Amino acid sequence: MRIWRSKRSRVYSIHNLMTLDPRMLELQGIAVSPGVAIGKAIVFDREGYSIARCLISRSETQREWDRLVEAVGRAHQALGAKGKATTESWGADLGGIFSAQQQLLLDPHVRSEMEHLIKDNLYAAEYAVSEVFAKYAAAFRKASSSFLAERAADVRDVEQTLLEALTGKPTQTLKEIPHEAIVVSHDLTPGETAAFDPEKVLAICTEAGGPGGHTAIVARGMEIPAVVGVGNFLHNIRSGDEVIIDGHLGRIFVSPDGPTRQRYLQRQIARESIFTELSELRDLPAVTSDGVHVELMANVEFPNETQACLARGADGVGLYRTEFLYLGHDKEPTEEEHFQAYQQVLRDMQGRPVVIRTLDLGADKMGMSRPIEPENNPFLGLRSIRLSLRNPALFRVQVRAILRAASSGNCWIMFPMVTTLDEYRSAKFLLRSVADDLASEGIRIPSNIRVGMMVEVPAAVLMLDRFIEEIDFVSIGTNDLTQYTLAVDRSNDSVADLYQACDPAVLRLIKQTQEITSKHGKSTSVCGEMSNNPAYALLLVGMGIRSLSLASSTIPVIKKAIRSVTLGQCEAMAWRALRLGTAREVDAFLMHQLAGLVPEIVLQA
Amino acid sequence: MITRVVTVQNAEGLHMRPADKLVRTATNYQCQIELERAGQVADCRSMIGLLTLGAPQGTQLTLRAQGPDADLAIEAITRLFDSQFDDP
């Protein structure tokens, strides 16, 4: 029974191992959501359209070019017909767009670039089309004027028309995955992952991304295996290829050979039996063998995840991310939409605590109509509580909905990314004023709502002794705390290796936070990705943390780990880990400890 | 080479339909025709090139033509700008 191992001791490289089937390709990425999936790949390009990235032989280039030229002719006709129909129904003004799109199709630069890619770089026609059009669409989108940004959609429309003319069938988008498949893509936006049909997506695999990214969070929420940060490999895989995704080891096999396939089929069966065993722990508390209780809460993204929380035996919702309401929608959500979502989660959790975190997004991620100045450093920019405080009208809508829903359960409110005491006070002031409004409307608000903040900016840790009198609780968001402490953009592949939640600097900040809160009798939870790793979870317990919030799917294995140790063992781990000098040493030490303390959940490399 | 300065007068700027008309007009002539905005040069037969100029209302562009019918082309294209591409 071995289902866990360190995420750090990996080699991120692409290599083609000696295998029985020469077509089999083995890749290594970062495992971010456990599980094994075997299925057909569906490959999407950077814009979320499925593509065929393949190369042709030199003898085929002329035929491929002729094929493209013919398709351009057909696409031209198709646009002409659309233009004519639109002109008849809606007038020449709208119909004229298609005439303009025809010019994009016939653009001499576009044409010569596609010709170059096919004849010199041996690209298949579809590949050449998507490369060239994607390039221009991206250039338009990046342009500072909204004038050009809007043209990107026209470029993509023309591309889709041309691809349809080439293949004779409509292209697929991420929203309409036709059958059970493993989604393979360069990267996925939060909006795209939010639109996934969980019945259809067996696993996710992306070239980009890191352990704390959105894909990781969504995949764990959906309880499907995911491997990210694989590096460039989309040219080696086509839609329809068989793929194995190993979400424990971060391995991917494209066109696996017989023995590999057999091995993974067996592993799938074994995994199911482990889960059966772990699920028997559901109704048992997470207590160490010497009786210290640790609260295990679930991180929730979508209201319908509450069933999984309860099934896994969560003590509550330690982090309810409310961003899904804003993602994948063109309009800002209404108060009623907020209210319905919060009420459902509070009711479903039947009196268990539900910590609702207010909007934690960058301005760029919100599908809002008003234009937003592009930021050089979005992670240091107008996001999260800063964005909410800058848009009090929008913030009030969310706060009103939370307060209205509060009487449906045990509601806690948490403000994210608080950096200064002023921010916290402003947020709380707004909360109080909304509460007064509601009271004057005769809406009853429970008096015991607890209000707290995320600790994820080092400044908040340094100033916590000043915050502490004004807050009811804190939750340490280790993902952002790691990013801001180590000055590393966790979505940037080039520096992803610096991003380590077990870095001693991050551990010291967690320790400092825990010491201050426990001195004042305020509760502290850790809600970052860190809590999902059994070794780190034990370390946190050893550091005095008594509440963890994690993906519901990992609750059983963390519970198993906690039930297997004594508090003294955890404290000894923490004592030693806090005296180490580097993230590598900490990780190696913790993995070694875990292997000794709970060998049955450790997966050997 | 003939050079002239033209101004984008229509409200929506050099967007899809005006650029479409420019390309259609330019293809009637044999000469090379370019538009330049602050150092950025676009071939008048390339829709992508023209859009990339990103020229909103009020932008001044340098129009250049070289070839046998350059004078006719310059006249025709200047007329397009002056008539605001017949764009409301």
Contacts between the chains, C-beta under 8 A, distances in Angstrom:
chain1	res1	chain2	res2	distance
A	96	B	16	7.7
A	96	B	17	4.7
A	96	B	20	7.0
A	97	B	16	6.0
A	97	B	17	7.2
A	99	B	17	7.6
A	99	B	20	5.5
A	100	B	16	3.8
A	100	B	17	5.5
A	100	B	19	6.6
A	100	B	20	3.8
A	100	B	47	7.1
A	101	B	16	7.6
A	102	B	20	7.9
A	103	B	19	7.1
A	103	B	20	5.0
A	103	B	23	4.8
A	103	B	24	7.5
A	103	B	47	4.0
A	104	B	47	4.8
A	104	B	48	6.6
A	106	B	47	7.8
A	107	B	46	5.1
A	107	B	47	4.8
A	107	B	48	4.9
A	107	B	49	7.7
A	108	B	43	7.1
A	108	B	45	5.8
A	108	B	46	5.7
A	109	B	43	7.3
A	109	B	46	4.9
A	109	B	48	5.6
A	109	B	49	6.3
A	110	B	48	6.0
A	136	B	48	5.6
A	139	B	52	7.1
A	140	B	51	7.2
A	140	B	52	7.7
A	143	B	52	7.9
A	143	B	54	5.8
A	145	B	54	4.9
A	145	B	56	7.0
A	147	B	13	5.9
A	147	B	15	7.0
A	147	B	54	5.5
A	147	B	56	5.6
A	148	B	51	6.7
A	148	B	52	7.3
A	148	B	54	4.5
A	151	B	15	7.5
A	151	B	16	7.0
A	151	B	51	5.2
A	154	B	16	6.3
A	155	B	48	7.9
